[in-house]
């Protein structure tokens, strides 16, 4: 019978503290069986170079064989060069070249993997404020009550909802109370919950912007909602068309329309609110890039015009990092309980420690300091992008740059796909504007690239900018 190790005995004083699974089989003796099994584990790459093996005593106990048998097997493999044994460092897998799998031949030459990315939708992850976040986490955990580590209120921790209510009122002009806030794992999660509630309220159709975050649209249709596309121009989404549509809700990005980069004009903001009041409609405001405005004071949230008709959606994904999976909804009072119920009986989606940490980060002023510093850094990048393209690719026009972390680089008609291919040959991944167009959009904008200048880390920014200019240079 093959001998198989499964787990080290708890607190084994003789063990090396290393776990190992090995099967000893065959009919040629235990020593040879063990030697062959270990050799094959190294040869196949399951035991990688530098991996430390258990002591001979520990492995012998685990396998139920003599210690000398293990020691002899180790010695054989050391002699063959598969293992190394040094005083004080134990027995390890020897360093050796591990062959890579042979790639299938390609029929024709293709661009290599992208060395740089200027795709929109992500901040510079290297700028995450690790030291300040760690300080906030320590303070938050030290002060947290024991009950905080239970399954939790589906609305989210009251500490975070209270901190957000104060911050959003002060910085974004949002009318917010803790009881009207539901914490979610991001804007898409919030839309999934809202779509579920809207469907239950017999809403059948929702209007969306004809150019937008296409990852959101499937979440709405999966809930059974039909989508109707609103035209987008230099004034933002044409909300004047809402009155002629049979929709119960509309999804807008008023602060910085994605991807065109224009704010929703005052007249169209007023038209959206008038439509919602007249027909019992609901406006869903995705505050995309609302905190990153460069050329004038930030545009206040649409929600402030009518808190009972607008759902405000925000997230830490751009201001801090998407990996936190933290977002929030500020809801009309008549809708908050229904959305919390749709989320479930407990807060399964949002980790308690990160909620408590973000609350402390907001209350201490660290969030404001981080956002202000990030705003300056991204504005410098935007200015460098505009200057470099003006000098090295004068045939293109840059727009949508008053706010946010991306710019629209307008191209001559018919050149969008060739520009994307040229960027790939320069080792750059970049998105085309047409990829964000809704299939039912009536109007089509000119060709363009959507360049996310916030994405590269600092050490890669210059290279990414050079690759973009190289791809667009005449």
C-alpha positions as CSV (number, residue, x, y, z in Angstrom):
1,X,0.0,0.0,0.0
2,X,1.3,3.5,-0.8
3,X,2.1,5.6,2.2
4,X,0.7,9.1,1.9
5,X,1.5,12.0,4.2
6,X,-1.4,14.3,5.0
7,X,-0.6,16.7,7.8
8,X,2.1,17.4,10.3
9,X,1.2,16.6,13.9
10,X,0.2,19.8,15.8
11,X,3.1,21.2,17.8
12,X,5.6,18.5,16.6
13,X,8.8,19.4,18.4
14,X,10.9,17.3,16.0
15,X,9.5,18.8,12.7
16,X,11.1,21.3,10.5
17,X,7.8,23.2,10.3
18,X,7.4,22.3,6.6
19,X,4.4,20.6,5.0
20,X,5.0,18.0,2.3
21,X,2.7,15.6,0.4
22,X,4.4,12.5,-1.1
23,X,3.2,9.1,-2.1
24,X,5.5,6.1,-1.7
25,X,4.5,3.2,-3.8
26,X,5.9,0.5,-6.1
27,X,7.3,-3.0,-5.4
28,X,11.0,-2.2,-5.4
29,X,11.3,-1.3,-1.7
30,X,10.4,1.7,0.4
31,X,13.7,3.5,0.0
32,X,13.5,3.3,-3.8
33,X,9.8,4.2,-3.8
34,X,10.5,7.3,-1.7
35,X,13.5,8.3,-3.8
36,X,11.5,7.9,-7.1
37,X,8.6,9.9,-5.7
38,X,10.7,12.8,-4.5
39,X,12.7,12.9,-7.7
40,X,9.6,13.0,-9.8
41,X,8.1,15.8,-7.7
42,X,11.2,17.9,-8.4
43,X,11.4,16.9,-12.0
44,X,7.8,17.8,-12.7
45,X,8.2,21.2,-11.0
46,X,5.7,20.4,-8.1
47,X,8.7,21.0,-5.7
48,X,10.3,24.2,-7.0
49,X,14.0,25.2,-6.6
50,X,14.7,26.3,-3.1
51,X,11.7,24.5,-1.5
52,X,12.7,23.3,2.0
53,X,11.8,19.6,2.8
54,X,10.9,18.2,6.2
55,X,13.6,16.8,8.4
56,X,14.2,13.1,8.0
57,X,12.8,12.4,11.4
58,X,9.5,14.3,10.7
59,X,9.0,12.7,7.3
60,X,9.7,9.3,8.7
61,X,7.1,9.7,11.4
62,X,4.6,11.0,8.9
63,X,5.1,8.1,6.5
64,X,5.5,5.5,9.2
65,X,8.9,4.3,7.9
66,X,12.4,4.2,9.4
67,X,14.3,7.5,9.7
68,X,17.4,5.9,8.1
69,X,15.3,5.1,5.0
70,X,14.4,8.8,4.6
71,X,18.0,9.9,5.3
72,X,19.3,7.5,2.7
73,X,16.7,8.7,0.1
74,X,17.7,12.3,0.8
75,X,21.4,11.4,0.4
76,X,20.8,9.6,-2.9
77,X,19.0,12.7,-4.3
78,X,21.8,15.0,-3.0
79,X,24.3,12.9,-4.8
80,X,22.3,13.1,-8.0
81,X,22.0,16.9,-7.7
82,X,18.3,17.0,-7.1
83,X,18.6,18.2,-3.5
84,X,21.1,20.2,-1.4
85,X,21.9,19.7,2.3
86,X,23.6,22.4,4.3
87,X,24.2,22.6,8.0
88,X,21.7,25.0,9.5
89,X,19.4,25.3,6.5
90,X,18.2,21.8,6.2
91,X,17.5,19.9,3.0
92,X,16.2,21.9,0.0
93,X,15.4,21.4,-3.7
94,X,18.5,22.3,-5.7
95,X,18.5,25.4,-7.9
96,X,18.1,24.4,-11.5
97,X,16.6,25.7,-14.7
98,X,13.0,24.7,-15.0
99,X,12.0,24.4,-18.7
100,X,9.0,26.5,-19.8
101,X,6.1,24.9,-21.6
102,X,6.6,25.0,-25.4
103,X,4.2,27.5,-26.9
104,X,2.2,26.5,-29.9
105,X,3.5,28.1,-33.1
106,X,1.6,31.1,-34.4
107,X,0.6,31.5,-38.0
108,X,2.0,35.0,-38.2
109,X,3.9,37.5,-36.2
110,X,1.9,39.3,-33.5
111,X,2.6,42.2,-31.1
112,X,4.2,41.1,-27.9
113,X,2.5,41.5,-24.5
114,X,1.8,45.1,-23.5
115,X,4.5,46.6,-21.4
116,X,2.4,49.7,-20.6
117,X,-1.3,50.3,-20.1
118,X,-3.2,53.5,-20.6
119,X,-6.6,51.9,-20.3
120,X,-9.1,54.0,-18.3
121,X,-10.9,53.1,-15.1
122,X,-8.0,52.6,-12.6
123,X,-5.9,55.0,-10.5
124,X,-2.1,54.6,-10.0
125,X,-2.2,51.6,-7.6
126,X,1.3,52.4,-6.5
127,X,0.1,55.6,-4.9
128,X,-2.1,53.9,-2.4
129,X,-1.4,55.5,1.0
130,X,-0.2,52.4,2.7
131,X,1.4,54.0,5.8
132,X,-1.6,56.2,6.5
133,X,-4.0,53.4,5.8
134,X,-2.1,51.2,8.3
135,X,-2.2,53.9,11.0
136,X,-6.0,54.3,10.4
137,X,-6.5,50.5,10.6
138,X,-4.6,50.2,13.9
139,X,-6.7,53.0,15.4
140,X,-9.9,51.6,14.1
141,X,-9.3,48.1,15.3
142,X,-8.2,49.3,18.7
143,X,-11.5,51.2,19.2
144,X,-13.8,48.7,17.5
145,X,-16.4,47.0,19.7
146,X,-16.5,43.2,19.8
147,X,-19.9,43.1,18.0
148,X,-18.3,44.8,15.0
149,X,-16.8,41.4,14.0
150,X,-20.1,39.7,13.6
151,X,-22.0,39.2,10.4
152,X,-23.1,42.8,10.4
153,X,-25.9,45.1,9.4
154,X,-26.6,44.9,5.6
155,X,-26.6,48.7,5.5
156,X,-22.9,48.6,6.6
157,X,-21.1,49.7,9.7
158,X,-22.6,52.8,11.3
159,X,-19.2,54.3,11.8
160,X,-18.6,54.4,8.1
161,X,-22.1,55.6,7.2
162,X,-21.7,58.4,9.7
163,X,-18.3,59.4,8.4
164,X,-19.5,59.3,4.8
165,X,-22.6,61.4,5.6
166,X,-20.4,64.2,6.9
167,X,-17.8,64.0,4.1
168,X,-20.3,63.8,1.2
169,X,-22.3,66.7,2.5
170,X,-19.2,68.8,2.9
171,X,-17.2,67.8,-0.2
172,X,-19.9,66.8,-2.8
173,X,-23.0,68.7,-1.7
174,X,-24.9,65.5,-1.1
175,X,-27.8,65.5,1.4
176,X,-26.8,62.5,3.4
177,X,-27.9,60.9,6.7
178,X,-26.4,57.6,8.0
179,X,-29.8,55.9,7.8
180,X,-30.1,56.7,4.1
181,X,-26.7,55.2,3.3
182,X,-26.1,51.5,2.3
183,X,-22.5,50.3,1.9
184,X,-21.8,48.1,-1.1
185,X,-18.7,46.6,-2.7
186,X,-18.7,49.1,-5.6
187,X,-20.9,50.9,-8.1
188,X,-21.6,47.7,-10.1
189,X,-22.8,46.0,-6.9
190,X,-24.9,49.0,-6.1
191,X,-26.5,48.8,-9.5
192,X,-27.3,45.1,-9.1
193,X,-29.1,45.9,-5.8
194,X,-31.0,48.8,-7.4
195,X,-32.0,46.8,-10.4
196,X,-33.4,44.1,-8.2
197,X,-35.5,46.6,-6.3
198,X,-36.6,48.5,-9.4
199,X,-37.8,45.2,-11.0
200,X,-39.8,44.4,-7.9
201,X,-41.4,47.9,-8.1
202,X,-42.5,47.0,-11.7
203,X,-40.0,49.1,-13.5
204,X,-39.4,47.5,-16.9
205,X,-37.1,50.0,-18.7
206,X,-34.2,52.2,-17.7
207,X,-32.4,54.9,-19.7
208,X,-28.6,54.9,-20.0
209,X,-26.1,57.2,-21.7
210,X,-25.3,56.1,-25.3
211,X,-21.6,56.1,-24.4
212,X,-20.8,54.7,-21.0
213,X,-19.4,52.1,-18.7
214,X,-20.4,49.0,-20.7
215,X,-19.6,46.7,-17.7
216,X,-22.7,48.1,-16.0
217,X,-25.2,47.5,-18.7
218,X,-25.3,43.6,-18.4
219,X,-26.0,43.9,-14.7
220,X,-29.1,45.8,-15.5
221,X,-30.4,43.6,-18.2
222,X,-29.7,40.5,-16.1
223,X,-32.2,41.8,-13.6
224,X,-34.8,42.0,-16.4
225,X,-34.6,45.7,-17.3
226,X,-34.6,46.9,-20.9
227,X,-32.1,49.6,-21.8
228,X,-32.9,52.8,-23.7
229,X,-29.9,54.9,-24.9
230,X,-29.8,58.7,-24.4
231,X,-27.7,60.7,-26.9
232,X,-24.6,62.3,-25.5
233,X,-23.1,65.5,-26.8
234,X,-20.9,68.4,-25.6
235,X,-23.6,69.2,-22.9
236,X,-23.7,65.6,-21.6
237,X,-26.6,63.2,-21.8
238,X,-29.7,64.7,-23.5
239,X,-32.1,64.4,-20.6
240,X,-34.7,66.3,-22.5
241,X,-35.6,63.0,-24.3
242,X,-36.6,61.3,-21.1
243,X,-40.1,62.7,-21.3
244,X,-40.7,60.9,-24.5
245,X,-39.4,57.5,-23.2
246,X,-41.3,55.0,-21.2
247,X,-38.6,54.5,-18.6
248,X,-38.9,54.4,-14.8
249,X,-35.3,55.3,-14.1
250,X,-32.2,56.8,-15.7
251,X,-28.5,56.2,-15.0
252,X,-26.2,59.3,-15.4
253,X,-22.6,60.3,-14.8
254,X,-23.3,64.1,-14.3
255,X,-19.9,65.2,-12.8
256,X,-17.7,63.8,-15.6
257,X,-19.5,61.8,-18.3
258,X,-17.8,58.6,-19.0
259,X,-16.1,58.4,-21.4
260,X,-16.5,61.8,-23.2
261,X,-15.5,63.8,-20.1
262,X,-18.1,66.5,-20.2
263,X,-20.2,67.6,-17.2
264,X,-24.0,67.5,-17.4
265,X,-25.1,71.0,-18.2
266,X,-27.3,72.9,-15.6
267,X,-30.2,72.9,-18.0
268,X,-30.1,69.2,-18.5
269,X,-29.7,68.6,-14.8
270,X,-32.8,70.6,-14.2
271,X,-34.6,68.6,-17.0
272,X,-33.7,65.3,-15.4
273,X,-35.0,66.4,-12.0
274,X,-38.2,67.8,-13.6
275,X,-38.8,64.5,-15.4
276,X,-38.3,62.4,-12.2
277,X,-40.7,64.6,-10.2
278,X,-43.4,64.6,-12.9
279,X,-43.5,60.9,-13.5
280,X,-42.4,59.3,-10.2
281,X,-39.0,58.5,-11.9
282,X,-35.7,57.7,-10.3
283,X,-32.3,59.2,-11.2
284,X,-29.2,57.0,-10.5
285,X,-26.2,59.2,-10.2
286,X,-22.8,57.6,-10.7
287,X,-20.5,60.2,-9.3
288,X,-17.7,59.2,-11.7
289,X,-14.5,61.1,-11.1
290,X,-16.4,63.6,-9.0
291,X,-13.5,64.3,-6.7
292,X,-10.9,65.0,-9.5
293,X,-11.6,68.3,-11.1
294,X,-8.7,70.5,-12.1
295,X,-9.7,73.7,-13.9
296,X,-12.4,75.0,-11.5
297,X,-14.2,74.0,-8.3
298,X,-15.7,70.6,-8.3
299,X,-19.2,70.2,-9.7
300,X,-21.7,69.5,-7.0
301,X,-23.6,66.2,-7.0
302,X,-27.0,66.2,-8.8
303,X,-28.5,64.5,-5.7
304,X,-28.4,67.9,-3.9
305,X,-31.2,69.1,-6.3
306,X,-33.7,66.5,-5.1
307,X,-32.6,63.9,-2.5
308,X,-35.9,62.1,-2.8
309,X,-35.6,61.5,-6.5
310,X,-31.9,60.8,-6.9
311,X,-29.7,57.8,-5.7
312,X,-26.1,58.9,-5.3
313,X,-23.5,56.2,-6.0
314,X,-19.8,56.6,-5.0
315,X,-16.8,54.5,-4.5
316,X,-13.3,54.4,-3.2
317,X,-12.1,52.6,-6.4
318,X,-10.6,55.7,-8.0
319,X,-9.7,57.8,-5.0
320,X,-8.0,55.0,-3.1
321,X,-8.0,51.6,-4.9
322,X,-10.5,49.2,-6.5
323,X,-9.2,46.3,-4.5
324,X,-10.8,47.7,-1.3
325,X,-14.2,46.8,-2.8
326,X,-15.9,49.7,-1.0
327,X,-18.7,51.8,-2.4
328,X,-21.8,53.5,-1.1
329,X,-25.3,54.5,-2.0
330,X,-27.1,57.5,-0.6
331,X,-30.8,56.7,-1.1
332,X,-34.1,58.4,-0.9
333,X,-35.7,57.7,2.5
334,X,-38.5,55.6,0.9
335,X,-36.0,53.4,-0.9
336,X,-33.2,52.7,1.7
337,X,-34.9,49.9,3.6
338,X,-35.8,48.1,0.3
339,X,-32.2,48.2,-0.9
340,X,-30.9,47.0,2.4
341,X,-33.3,44.1,2.3
342,X,-32.2,43.3,-1.2
343,X,-28.6,43.1,0.0
344,X,-29.6,40.4,2.5
345,X,-29.9,39.7,6.2
346,X,-26.2,40.3,6.8
347,X,-23.3,42.3,5.3
348,X,-21.8,39.4,3.3
349,X,-20.2,41.7,0.7
350,X,-18.1,44.3,2.5
351,X,-15.4,43.5,5.0
352,X,-15.7,45.0,8.5
353,X,-12.1,45.9,9.0
354,X,-11.9,48.0,5.8
355,X,-15.2,49.7,6.6
356,X,-13.9,50.7,10.0
357,X,-10.5,51.8,8.6
358,X,-12.1,54.0,5.9
359,X,-14.3,55.6,8.6
360,X,-11.2,56.5,10.6
361,X,-9.4,57.6,7.4
362,X,-12.3,60.0,6.7
363,X,-12.6,61.3,10.2
364,X,-8.9,61.9,10.7
365,X,-8.6,64.1,7.6
366,X,-6.2,61.6,5.9
367,X,-8.7,61.0,3.1
368,X,-8.9,64.7,2.2
369,X,-5.1,65.0,2.3
370,X,-4.7,62.0,0.0
371,X,-7.3,63.2,-2.5
372,X,-5.7,66.7,-2.7
373,X,-2.2,65.2,-3.3
374,X,-3.6,62.8,-5.9
375,X,-5.4,65.7,-7.6
376,X,-2.1,67.6,-8.0
377,X,-0.3,64.5,-9.3
378,X,-2.9,63.6,-11.8
379,X,-3.2,67.2,-13.0
380,X,0.6,67.1,-13.7
381,X,0.2,63.9,-15.7
382,X,-2.7,65.4,-17.7
383,X,-0.7,68.5,-18.5
384,X,2.3,66.3,-19.6
385,X,0.0,64.3,-21.8
386,X,-1.5,67.3,-23.5
387,X,1.9,68.9,-24.0
388,X,3.5,65.7,-25.4
389,X,0.7,65.1,-27.9
390,X,0.8,68.7,-29.1
391,X,4.5,68.4,-29.8
392,X,4.8,64.9,-31.1
393,X,1.4,64.1,-32.6
394,X,-0.1,67.4,-33.7
395,X,-2.7,65.8,-35.9
396,X,-4.8,64.7,-32.9
397,X,-7.1,66.7,-30.5
398,X,-7.4,66.1,-26.8
399,X,-10.7,66.8,-25.0
400,X,-12.6,65.9,-21.8
401,X,-9.6,67.0,-19.6
402,X,-11.2,69.3,-17.1
403,X,-11.6,66.5,-14.6
404,X,-11.1,62.8,-14.0
405,X,-8.3,60.4,-14.8
406,X,-8.7,60.0,-18.5
407,X,-8.6,62.1,-21.7
408,X,-10.3,61.6,-25.1
409,X,-7.8,61.7,-27.9
410,X,-9.8,62.5,-31.0
411,X,-8.5,60.9,-34.3
412,X,-9.3,61.3,-38.0
413,X,-12.3,59.3,-39.1
414,X,-11.6,55.6,-39.8
415,X,-8.3,55.5,-37.9
416,X,-9.3,54.3,-34.4
417,X,-8.6,50.6,-34.9
418,X,-5.3,51.2,-36.7
419,X,-4.2,53.5,-33.8
420,X,-5.0,50.7,-31.3
421,X,-3.0,48.3,-33.4
422,X,-0.1,50.7,-33.7
423,X,-0.2,51.2,-29.9
424,X,0.0,47.4,-29.5
425,X,3.2,47.3,-31.6
426,X,4.6,49.9,-29.3
427,X,3.8,47.7,-26.3
428,X,0.9,49.8,-25.2
429,X,-2.6,48.7,-24.3
430,X,-5.2,51.4,-24.9
431,X,-9.0,51.6,-25.4
432,X,-11.0,53.0,-28.3
433,X,-14.0,55.2,-27.8
434,X,-16.2,52.9,-30.0
435,X,-15.8,50.2,-27.3
436,X,-17.9,52.2,-24.9
437,X,-20.8,52.9,-27.4
438,X,-24.2,51.3,-26.6
439,X,-25.4,49.1,-29.4
440,X,-28.7,51.1,-29.6
441,X,-27.0,54.5,-29.8
442,X,-28.5,56.6,-32.6
443,X,-25.6,58.9,-33.1
444,X,-21.9,57.9,-33.4
445,X,-19.1,60.2,-32.3
446,X,-15.9,60.5,-34.3
447,X,-13.0,58.0,-33.8
448,X,-11.0,58.5,-30.6
449,X,-8.9,56.8,-28.0
450,X,-9.8,56.9,-24.3
451,X,-6.5,57.4,-22.5
452,X,-6.3,56.6,-18.8
453,X,-3.4,58.7,-17.7
454,X,-4.0,57.7,-14.0
455,X,-3.3,54.0,-14.6
456,X,0.5,53.7,-14.9
457,X,2.7,53.7,-11.8
458,X,5.2,56.6,-11.6
459,X,8.1,54.5,-12.9
460,X,6.1,53.5,-16.1
461,X,4.5,56.9,-16.8
462,X,7.2,58.3,-19.1
463,X,7.5,55.0,-21.1
464,X,3.7,54.8,-21.5
465,X,3.6,58.4,-22.7
466,X,6.4,57.7,-25.2
467,X,4.6,54.7,-26.5
468,X,1.4,56.6,-27.1
469,X,3.2,59.4,-28.9
470,X,5.1,56.9,-31.0
471,X,1.9,55.2,-32.0
472,X,0.2,58.5,-33.0
473,X,3.1,60.3,-34.5
474,X,2.9,60.9,-38.3
